[in-house]
Amino acid sequence: MRKLLPLLLVAVITSCQQKEYNADLLVKNGLVYTVNSQFATVDAFVVKGGKILAIGKADSLEKIYYAKNVVDAGGKPVYPGFIDAHTHFYHYGLGLQEANLVGTTSWNAIIDTVLQYARKNADGWLVGRGWDQNHWPNKKFPDKSKLDSLFPVRPVILQRIDGHAAIANQAALNIAGIKPGQTIAGGEIETINGKLTGMLVDNAVDIVTRKIPVPTDQLTQDAFLDAQRNCFAVGLTTVDDCGLDYPMVNTIAQLQHKGLLKMRMYVMLSDRPENLDYLFKRGVFKTPGLNVRAIKVYADGALGSRGACLLEDYTDQPKWKGFLLSPQKHFDEVAQKIADKGFQMCTHAIGDSANRMVLKLYAKMLKGHNDRRWRVEHAQIVADDDVHYFKDYNIIPSVQPTHATSDMTWAALRLGPKRIKTAYAYKTLLDENGWIALGTDFPVENINPMYTFYAAVVRKDLNGLPANGFQVSNALSRVETLKGMTIWAAKANFEEKEKGSIEAGKFADFVIMDKDIMKINGAEIPKVKVLSTYVNGEKVYEKK
């Protein structure tokens, strides 16, 4: 027996040496859509140090790698972590702390919601967002009289779902110093019969919102973490936050450094002098979780509030074409500065006039084929004569497919039967540029990327309407759509070498779903659920 002990000890030591971990995680028995250049599928991959180490067949990988943890996907589909190329992530989080007006179907319903919120939140400004008059019976902007009677002293501002219009009560207007008949460039302060109605459009909204007290550090942290929780639950692992001010960069970096904020973020700084100065002096801010290298510019407003700048009159409002939010000189100057410093310009453009202005300006600055990756955010209505700019100057269309299916019931009223054909033309834009970035614009739309996938491919709303789809000639294929939500969205952020596909050397950001969106019936896509979400190989969400 004594002679056997040394032999047993050697055997144990040898066994331990053979079982030494050389990987952190093995995911196997999955239908893994790598979204690599061959759009290959595999059944397994290995993770180490937060990155993909190898992909292939499980039986082969298990001969080489011994992982601390093994995830058996049970035959379920696995995709790269979804990237939303256009969000307002922080403001979505703030909205979770405010009165939620999304889905309200009348002005009275909004009043009821605000009253309920006010009972639970007794102090400070009453702030809400999410109403859309296009879903009301009369489809007209409200006036502030009811708000004034209910809240004669407490300031109230309620933003439209797109953030490009708001209604404020007299208390809020008084704090902002707004008077009847007052005008502002790039906005509208509605006055009827010499009295303020409370309606504010585009730049006029900022006059009031600037008076709202700055959120506390705790409220800011709650906003980020609440937004992150909801986004992980739908499979998002990277979000592009379109339009923040530079102090927020440090806030995000600190939350990520503490390990609280694990969502990867691509931040566009708002078009303000102080933000340009910060970016130009500091240069690109890049960490594994945060990338700051772009300026977000606003050309015009939104179609829903008739702030989009059109070449011809609105069909439902003659003698009105909307407006640009700044003089042409401003756009010329900021584009020149961004071009000279080598940064990315991302411009919100909805109307065909605004898109024409932006595309011609980009052409002037980019001077032919390039890899500057300047983006047009929304590119919602582009005249036929202007689509060639996307190809000629490598301009990225960054679009949100759910806008098409949300707007389709009233957009034709704004644009008429001919002009609507040039709107929400995602396939046309893809064919010009060769690739396209997809997002949601949440909180304007729902955060769920499955709704993006469904709207892009099927071109119907969640009620399955219209029966034959909305302008289906501009639907995207499933492969194109998945790329637009992963590798192409990463490319729009200069990040295609580190994320957007499941390949060796890239971040281990991935999602396991309960059904395969590449194969199921189109009507089932919005119902697909995330089983688990991983960032850096760490599980950050699991369906209960």
C-alpha positions as CSV (number, residue, x, y, z in Angstrom):
1,M,0.0,0.0,0.0
2,R,2.9,2.3,0.9
3,K,4.4,1.7,-2.5
4,L,1.2,2.6,-4.2
5,L,0.9,6.0,-2.5
6,P,3.7,7.7,-4.5
7,L,2.2,6.3,-7.7
8,L,-1.3,7.6,-6.9
9,L,0.2,11.0,-6.0
10,V,1.9,11.2,-9.4
11,A,-1.3,10.2,-11.1
12,V,-3.2,12.9,-9.3
13,I,-0.6,15.6,-10.1
14,T,-0.5,14.5,-13.7
15,S,-4.3,14.6,-13.9
16,C,-4.4,18.1,-12.4
17,Q,-1.7,19.2,-14.9
18,Q,-3.8,17.8,-17.8
19,K,-6.9,19.6,-16.5
20,E,-5.3,23.0,-16.2
21,Y,-7.7,25.6,-17.4
22,N,-6.7,27.4,-20.6
23,A,-10.0,29.1,-21.3
24,D,-12.7,30.8,-19.3
25,L,-15.8,29.8,-21.2
26,L,-16.9,27.2,-23.8
27,V,-20.2,27.8,-25.5
28,K,-21.3,24.7,-27.3
29,N,-24.3,23.0,-29.0
30,G,-25.5,26.3,-30.4
31,L,-26.4,27.5,-33.9
32,V,-23.9,30.3,-33.8
33,Y,-24.2,33.0,-36.5
34,T,-20.7,34.3,-36.6
35,V,-21.6,37.2,-39.0
36,N,-18.0,36.9,-40.3
37,S,-17.1,37.6,-44.0
38,Q,-18.5,34.2,-45.0
39,F,-21.6,34.6,-42.8
40,A,-20.6,31.1,-41.5
41,T,-22.4,29.2,-38.7
42,V,-20.6,27.0,-36.2
43,D,-21.8,25.1,-33.1
44,A,-19.2,26.3,-30.5
45,F,-16.7,28.9,-29.5
46,V,-14.2,29.5,-26.7
47,V,-13.7,32.7,-24.6
48,K,-10.7,33.8,-22.7
49,G,-10.0,37.1,-21.1
50,G,-13.2,38.6,-22.3
51,K,-12.4,37.8,-26.0
52,I,-13.3,35.1,-28.4
53,L,-10.3,32.7,-28.5
54,A,-11.5,30.2,-31.2
55,I,-14.6,29.1,-33.0
56,G,-15.5,25.8,-34.6
57,K,-17.0,22.4,-33.7
58,A,-17.3,21.5,-30.0
59,D,-15.7,18.1,-30.3
60,S,-12.6,19.7,-31.8
61,L,-12.4,22.6,-29.4
62,E,-12.8,20.4,-26.4
63,K,-9.7,18.5,-27.3
64,I,-7.7,21.7,-27.2
65,Y,-9.3,23.9,-24.6
66,Y,-10.4,23.2,-21.0
67,A,-12.8,25.9,-19.9
68,K,-13.7,26.9,-16.3
69,N,-17.3,27.3,-17.4
70,V,-19.3,25.6,-20.1
71,V,-22.6,26.9,-21.5
72,D,-24.7,24.3,-23.4
73,A,-26.9,26.4,-25.7
74,G,-29.2,23.5,-26.2
75,G,-29.4,24.0,-30.0
76,K,-30.6,27.6,-29.6
77,P,-29.4,30.3,-31.9
78,V,-26.5,32.5,-30.8
79,Y,-25.8,35.9,-32.4
80,P,-23.2,38.6,-31.9
81,G,-24.4,41.2,-29.3
82,F,-26.8,43.6,-30.9
83,I,-25.6,47.1,-31.5
84,D,-28.1,50.0,-31.7
85,A,-26.6,52.5,-34.0
86,H,-28.8,55.4,-32.9
87,T,-30.2,55.9,-29.4
88,H,-30.7,58.4,-26.7
89,F,-29.6,55.9,-24.0
90,Y,-29.1,58.4,-21.2
91,H,-32.2,60.3,-21.8
92,Y,-34.1,57.1,-22.1
93,G,-32.9,56.3,-18.6
94,L,-33.9,59.7,-17.4
95,G,-37.3,59.1,-18.9
96,L,-37.6,56.0,-16.7
97,Q,-37.5,58.4,-13.7
98,E,-40.2,60.7,-15.3
99,A,-43.8,60.6,-16.3
100,N,-44.1,58.0,-19.1
101,L,-46.6,59.2,-21.7
102,V,-45.8,56.6,-24.4
103,G,-49.0,55.0,-25.7
104,T,-51.4,57.6,-24.4
105,T,-54.3,58.0,-26.9
106,S,-55.7,61.4,-25.9
107,W,-54.8,64.7,-24.1
108,N,-57.1,63.6,-21.2
109,A,-55.1,60.4,-20.9
110,I,-52.0,62.4,-20.6
111,I,-53.5,64.7,-17.9
112,D,-54.5,61.6,-15.9
113,T,-51.0,60.1,-16.2
114,V,-49.3,63.4,-15.1
115,L,-51.7,63.7,-12.1
116,Q,-50.8,60.2,-11.0
117,Y,-47.1,61.0,-11.4
118,A,-47.5,64.2,-9.4
119,R,-49.1,62.4,-6.5
120,K,-46.1,60.2,-6.2
121,N,-43.5,63.0,-6.9
122,A,-44.6,66.0,-4.9
123,D,-41.7,68.3,-5.5
124,G,-39.9,70.0,-8.4
125,W,-40.6,70.1,-12.0
126,L,-43.1,67.8,-13.6
127,V,-41.4,66.3,-16.6
128,G,-42.8,63.8,-19.0
129,R,-42.2,62.4,-22.5
130,G,-43.8,60.2,-25.1
131,W,-47.1,61.7,-26.3
132,D,-47.9,61.7,-30.0
133,Q,-50.9,63.6,-31.3
134,N,-51.0,61.6,-34.5
135,H,-52.5,58.8,-32.4
136,W,-55.2,61.0,-30.9
137,P,-58.8,61.3,-32.4
138,N,-58.3,64.9,-33.5
139,K,-54.6,64.8,-34.2
140,K,-54.1,68.4,-33.2
141,F,-51.5,69.9,-30.8
142,P,-52.9,70.5,-27.3
143,D,-52.9,73.8,-25.4
144,K,-51.8,74.4,-21.9
145,S,-55.1,75.6,-20.3
146,K,-55.7,72.3,-18.4
147,L,-52.1,72.2,-17.2
148,D,-52.4,75.8,-15.9
149,S,-55.6,75.1,-13.9
150,L,-54.1,71.9,-12.3
151,F,-50.6,73.3,-11.8
152,P,-50.7,77.1,-11.5
153,V,-47.4,77.3,-9.7
154,R,-45.5,74.0,-10.3
155,P,-43.7,74.1,-13.7
156,V,-44.6,71.3,-16.2
157,I,-43.1,70.4,-19.5
158,L,-44.2,67.3,-21.5
159,Q,-42.2,66.4,-24.6
160,R,-43.5,64.8,-27.7
161,I,-42.2,61.3,-28.4
162,D,-39.5,62.6,-30.8
163,G,-38.3,65.3,-28.5
164,H,-38.7,67.9,-31.2
165,A,-41.9,69.4,-29.7
166,A,-43.2,70.0,-26.2
167,I,-46.0,71.6,-24.3
168,A,-45.3,73.7,-21.2
169,N,-47.6,75.3,-18.7
170,Q,-47.5,79.0,-17.9
171,A,-45.4,78.5,-14.7
172,A,-42.6,76.9,-16.9
173,L,-42.9,79.5,-19.6
174,N,-42.6,82.3,-16.9
175,I,-39.4,80.7,-15.5
176,A,-38.0,80.6,-19.1
177,G,-39.1,84.2,-19.8
178,I,-41.1,83.3,-22.9
179,K,-43.6,86.0,-24.0
180,P,-46.5,85.9,-26.6
181,G,-45.3,86.6,-30.1
182,Q,-41.7,85.7,-29.3
183,T,-39.7,84.2,-32.1
184,I,-36.6,82.0,-32.3
185,A,-34.5,80.8,-35.2
186,G,-35.0,77.1,-36.0
187,G,-38.0,76.8,-33.8
188,E,-41.5,77.9,-33.1
189,I,-43.3,79.4,-30.0
190,E,-46.9,79.0,-30.8
191,T,-49.1,82.1,-30.1
192,I,-52.8,82.2,-31.1
193,N,-54.9,85.4,-30.7
194,G,-52.1,87.0,-28.7
195,K,-51.8,84.2,-26.2
196,L,-49.2,81.4,-25.7
197,T,-50.7,78.0,-26.2
198,G,-47.7,76.3,-24.5
199,M,-46.6,74.5,-27.7
200,L,-42.9,74.7,-28.4
201,V,-41.2,73.2,-31.5
202,D,-37.5,72.3,-31.9
203,N,-35.1,75.1,-30.7
204,A,-38.0,76.7,-28.7
205,V,-38.1,73.6,-26.5
206,D,-34.5,74.2,-25.3
207,I,-35.4,77.6,-23.9
208,V,-37.5,75.8,-21.2
209,T,-35.5,72.6,-20.7
210,R,-32.4,74.6,-19.9
211,K,-34.2,75.8,-16.8
212,I,-34.8,72.4,-15.4
213,P,-32.4,71.7,-12.6
214,V,-29.4,69.5,-13.4
215,P,-30.0,65.9,-12.3
216,T,-28.2,64.8,-9.2
217,D,-25.4,62.3,-9.4
218,Q,-27.7,59.6,-7.9
219,L,-30.4,60.3,-10.5
220,T,-27.8,60.2,-13.3
221,Q,-26.5,56.8,-12.1
222,D,-30.0,55.5,-11.7
223,A,-30.8,56.6,-15.3
224,F,-27.8,54.8,-16.7
225,L,-28.2,51.6,-14.8
226,D,-32.0,51.4,-15.3
227,A,-31.5,51.9,-19.1
228,Q,-28.7,49.3,-19.1
229,R,-30.9,46.7,-17.3
230,N,-33.6,47.0,-19.9
231,C,-31.2,47.0,-22.8
232,F,-29.4,43.9,-21.7
233,A,-32.8,42.2,-21.4
234,V,-33.4,42.7,-25.2
235,G,-29.8,41.7,-26.2
236,L,-28.2,45.0,-26.7
237,T,-24.5,45.1,-25.8
238,T,-23.5,48.4,-27.5
239,V,-25.5,51.6,-27.9
240,D,-24.7,54.8,-29.8
241,D,-25.8,57.7,-27.6
242,C,-26.5,60.5,-30.1
243,G,-26.0,63.9,-28.6
244,L,-24.4,64.3,-25.1
245,D,-22.3,67.1,-23.6
246,Y,-18.7,66.5,-22.8
247,P,-19.0,66.3,-18.9
248,M,-21.0,63.1,-19.4
249,V,-18.0,61.4,-20.9
250,N,-16.3,61.4,-17.5
251,T,-19.5,60.3,-15.8
252,I,-19.8,57.3,-18.1
253,A,-16.1,56.4,-17.8
254,Q,-16.3,56.5,-14.0
255,L,-19.4,54.3,-13.9
256,Q,-17.7,51.8,-16.3
257,H,-14.4,51.9,-14.2
258,K,-16.5,51.0,-11.1
259,G,-17.9,48.1,-12.9
260,L,-21.5,49.4,-12.6
261,L,-22.0,50.3,-16.3
262,K,-21.1,47.4,-18.5
263,M,-22.9,48.5,-21.6
264,R,-20.5,49.5,-24.3
265,M,-21.1,53.1,-25.6
266,Y,-20.3,55.0,-28.7
267,V,-21.0,58.7,-27.8
268,M,-21.6,61.5,-30.2
269,L,-21.1,64.9,-28.6
270,S,-23.7,67.6,-29.3
271,D,-22.9,70.4,-31.7
272,R,-22.0,73.0,-29.2
273,P,-18.7,75.1,-29.1
274,E,-17.7,73.7,-25.7
275,N,-18.1,70.1,-27.0
276,L,-16.1,70.7,-30.1
277,D,-13.3,72.4,-28.1
278,Y,-13.2,69.4,-25.7
279,L,-13.0,66.9,-28.6
280,F,-10.5,68.8,-30.6
281,K,-8.2,69.4,-27.6
282,R,-8.4,66.0,-26.1
283,G,-8.7,63.9,-29.2
284,V,-10.4,60.5,-29.6
285,F,-11.4,59.0,-26.2
286,K,-11.3,55.3,-26.6
287,T,-11.5,52.5,-24.0
288,P,-13.0,48.9,-24.4
289,G,-16.3,50.3,-23.2
290,L,-16.4,53.9,-24.5
291,N,-15.6,55.5,-27.8
292,V,-15.9,59.3,-28.3
293,R,-14.9,60.6,-31.7
294,A,-18.0,62.1,-33.3
295,I,-20.1,65.3,-33.3
296,K,-23.9,65.1,-33.6
297,V,-25.4,67.9,-35.7
298,Y,-29.1,68.6,-36.2
299,A,-30.2,69.8,-39.7
300,D,-33.9,69.9,-39.1
301,G,-36.7,68.7,-36.8
302,A,-39.1,65.8,-37.1
303,L,-41.9,65.0,-39.6
304,G,-44.4,64.3,-36.9
305,S,-44.2,67.8,-35.5
306,R,-43.8,69.3,-39.1
307,G,-40.4,70.5,-38.2
308,A,-38.7,68.4,-41.0
309,C,-37.4,70.7,-43.8
310,L,-39.0,69.8,-47.1
311,L,-38.3,71.0,-50.7
312,E,-42.0,71.5,-51.3
313,D,-45.0,72.4,-49.0
314,Y,-46.4,69.9,-46.5
315,T,-49.3,68.2,-48.2
316,D,-51.4,68.7,-45.0
317,Q,-50.2,72.2,-44.3
318,P,-49.9,74.4,-47.5
319,K,-47.4,77.2,-47.5
320,W,-45.3,75.4,-44.9
321,K,-42.0,73.6,-45.6
322,G,-40.6,73.3,-42.1
323,F,-37.1,74.8,-41.4
324,L,-33.5,74.2,-40.8
325,L,-32.4,74.5,-37.2
326,S,-29.4,76.7,-37.9
327,P,-28.3,79.0,-40.7
328,Q,-26.4,77.5,-43.6
329,K,-23.2,79.3,-42.5
330,H,-23.2,77.4,-39.2
331,F,-23.4,74.0,-41.0
332,D,-20.6,75.0,-43.3
333,E,-18.4,76.2,-40.5
334,V,-18.9,73.2,-38.2
335,A,-18.4,70.7,-41.0
336,Q,-15.1,72.4,-42.0
337,K,-13.9,72.2,-38.4
338,I,-14.8,68.6,-38.1
339,A,-13.2,67.7,-41.4
340,D,-10.0,69.7,-40.7
341,K,-9.6,67.9,-37.3
342,G,-10.3,64.4,-38.8
343,F,-13.4,63.5,-36.7
344,Q,-16.7,62.0,-37.7
345,M,-19.7,64.1,-38.5
346,C,-23.2,62.6,-37.8
347,T,-26.1,64.8,-38.9
348,H,-29.8,64.4,-38.1
349,A,-31.7,64.9,-41.4
350,I,-35.3,64.1,-41.9
351,G,-36.8,66.2,-44.7
352,D,-35.7,66.0,-48.4
353,S,-34.5,69.6,-48.3
354,A,-32.4,69.0,-45.1
355,N,-31.0,65.8,-46.6
356,R,-30.0,67.6,-49.8
357,M,-28.3,70.3,-47.8
358,V,-26.4,67.8,-45.7
359,L,-25.4,65.5,-48.6
360,K,-24.1,68.4,-50.7
361,L,-22.2,69.7,-47.7
362,Y,-20.6,66.3,-47.1
363,A,-19.7,66.0,-50.8
364,K,-17.9,69.4,-50.6
365,M,-15.9,68.3,-47.5
366,L,-15.2,64.7,-48.3
367,K,-14.2,65.3,-52.0
368,G,-14.8,61.9,-53.4
369,H,-14.3,58.3,-52.1
370,N,-13.0,58.2,-48.6
371,D,-13.1,56.2,-45.3
372,R,-14.2,59.1,-43.0
373,R,-17.5,57.3,-42.3
374,W,-19.6,60.5,-42.0
375,R,-23.1,59.5,-41.3
376,V,-26.6,60.8,-42.1
377,E,-28.8,60.0,-39.1
378,H,-32.3,59.0,-40.2
379,A,-32.0,59.9,-43.9
380,Q,-35.7,59.7,-43.8
381,I,-36.8,61.4,-47.0
382,V,-34.2,61.6,-49.7
383,A,-35.1,62.9,-53.2
384,D,-34.3,60.5,-56.0
385,D,-31.8,63.0,-57.5
386,D,-29.8,62.9,-54.2
387,V,-29.4,59.2,-53.4
388,H,-26.2,59.0,-55.5
389,Y,-24.3,61.0,-52.9
390,F,-24.2,58.0,-50.5
391,K,-22.3,56.0,-53.1
392,D,-20.2,58.8,-54.5
393,Y,-18.8,59.9,-51.1
394,N,-19.1,56.8,-49.0
395,I,-21.7,58.4,-46.8
396,I,-23.3,56.0,-44.2
397,P,-27.1,55.9,-44.0
398,S,-27.9,55.4,-40.3
399,V,-31.6,54.5,-40.2
400,Q,-34.3,53.2,-37.9
401,P,-36.7,50.7,-39.5
402,T,-39.4,51.1,-36.8
403,H,-39.8,54.7,-37.9
404,A,-41.3,53.5,-41.1
405,T,-43.9,51.3,-39.5
406,S,-44.7,53.8,-36.8
407,D,-45.0,56.8,-39.2
408,M,-46.7,55.1,-42.1
409,T,-50.3,55.7,-41.0
410,W,-49.8,59.5,-41.1
411,A,-46.6,60.2,-43.1
412,A,-48.4,60.0,-46.4
413,L,-50.7,62.8,-45.2
414,R,-47.6,65.0,-44.6
415,L,-45.8,64.1,-47.9
416,G,-48.5,63.1,-50.4
417,P,-48.6,59.9,-52.6
418,K,-45.6,60.7,-54.7
419,R,-43.1,62.0,-52.1
420,I,-43.9,59.2,-49.7
421,K,-42.2,56.8,-52.2
422,T,-38.8,58.5,-51.5
423,A,-39.2,58.1,-47.7
424,Y,-38.0,55.2,-45.5
425,A,-36.2,53.8,-48.6
426,Y,-33.7,51.6,-46.7
427,K,-33.0,49.1,-49.5
428,T,-32.3,52.0,-51.9
429,L,-29.9,53.5,-49.5
430,L,-28.2,50.2,-48.8
431,D,-27.7,49.6,-52.5
432,E,-26.0,53.0,-52.9
433,N,-23.6,52.8,-50.0
434,G,-23.2,49.0,-49.9
435,W,-23.8,48.8,-46.2
436,I,-26.2,50.4,-43.7
437,A,-26.3,50.9,-39.9
438,L,-29.6,50.1,-38.1
439,G,-31.0,51.5,-34.8
440,T,-34.1,52.5,-33.1
441,D,-33.8,56.1,-31.9
442,F,-35.1,55.0,-28.6
443,P,-36.9,56.4,-26.6
444,V,-38.7,57.6,-29.7
445,E,-39.2,53.9,-30.6
446,N,-39.1,50.8,-28.5
447,I,-35.7,49.6,-27.4
448,N,-36.2,46.0,-28.6
449,P,-34.0,45.1,-31.6
450,M,-36.4,42.4,-32.6
451,Y,-38.8,45.1,-33.6
452,T,-36.0,46.6,-35.7
453,F,-35.5,43.3,-37.4
454,Y,-39.2,42.7,-38.0
455,A,-39.8,46.2,-39.4
456,A,-36.8,46.0,-41.7
457,V,-37.6,42.6,-43.1
458,V,-41.4,42.4,-43.0
459,R,-42.3,46.2,-43.1
460,K,-45.4,45.8,-41.0
461,D,-46.4,47.1,-37.6
462,L,-46.9,44.9,-34.6
463,N,-50.6,44.4,-35.6
464,G,-49.4,42.8,-38.8
465,L,-50.5,45.8,-40.9
466,P,-50.6,46.6,-43.7
467,A,-51.4,43.1,-44.9
468,N,-49.0,43.3,-47.8
469,G,-46.3,45.4,-46.0
470,F,-45.4,49.0,-46.3
471,Q,-43.4,49.8,-49.5
472,V,-41.9,46.3,-49.4
473,S,-39.6,47.0,-52.3
474,N,-37.5,48.8,-49.7
475,A,-37.4,45.8,-47.2
476,L,-34.1,44.4,-46.3
477,S,-33.1,40.7,-46.3
478,R,-32.6,38.9,-43.0
479,V,-28.8,38.7,-43.7
480,E,-28.7,42.4,-44.4
481,T,-30.7,43.3,-41.4
482,L,-28.6,41.2,-39.0
483,K,-25.4,42.7,-40.4
484,G,-27.0,46.2,-40.0
485,M,-27.5,45.4,-36.3
486,T,-24.1,43.9,-35.7
487,I,-21.0,44.2,-38.0
488,W,-22.2,47.1,-40.1
489,A,-23.3,49.1,-36.9
490,A,-19.8,48.3,-35.5
491,K,-18.2,49.6,-38.7
492,A,-20.2,52.8,-38.5
493,N,-18.4,53.3,-35.2
494,F,-14.9,52.4,-36.5
495,E,-15.2,49.3,-34.3
496,E,-15.6,46.4,-36.7
497,K,-12.2,44.9,-35.7
498,E,-13.3,44.5,-32.1
499,K,-17.0,43.7,-32.2
500,G,-20.0,43.0,-34.4
501,S,-19.2,39.3,-35.2
502,I,-18.2,36.2,-33.3
503,E,-14.6,35.8,-34.4
504,A,-11.3,35.1,-32.7
505,G,-9.8,38.2,-31.2
506,K,-13.1,40.1,-30.8
507,F,-15.0,40.9,-27.6
508,A,-17.1,38.0,-26.3
509,D,-20.3,39.9,-26.6
510,F,-23.1,37.6,-27.7
511,V,-26.8,36.8,-27.2
512,I,-28.6,33.4,-27.0
513,M,-32.2,33.6,-28.2
514,D,-35.2,31.2,-27.9
515,K,-35.9,31.1,-31.6
516,D,-34.0,31.6,-34.8
517,I,-34.9,35.0,-36.4
518,M,-33.1,33.9,-39.6
519,K,-35.6,31.1,-40.2
520,I,-38.9,31.5,-38.4
521,N,-42.0,33.0,-39.9
522,G,-41.9,36.8,-40.1
523,A,-44.9,37.3,-37.9
524,E,-43.1,35.4,-35.0
525,I,-40.1,37.7,-35.0
526,P,-41.4,40.4,-32.5
527,K,-42.2,37.6,-30.0
528,V,-38.7,36.2,-29.9
529,K,-37.0,36.5,-26.5
530,V,-33.5,36.7,-25.2
531,L,-32.5,33.8,-23.0
532,S,-29.1,35.3,-22.0
533,T,-26.9,38.2,-22.8
534,Y,-23.1,38.2,-22.4
535,V,-20.6,41.1,-22.4
536,N,-16.9,40.2,-22.2
537,G,-17.9,36.6,-21.7
538,E,-19.8,37.6,-18.6
539,K,-23.5,36.9,-18.3
540,V,-25.2,40.2,-17.7
541,Y,-28.8,39.0,-18.3
542,E,-30.7,35.7,-18.0
543,K,-34.3,35.2,-18.6
544,K,-36.1,34.1,-15.5
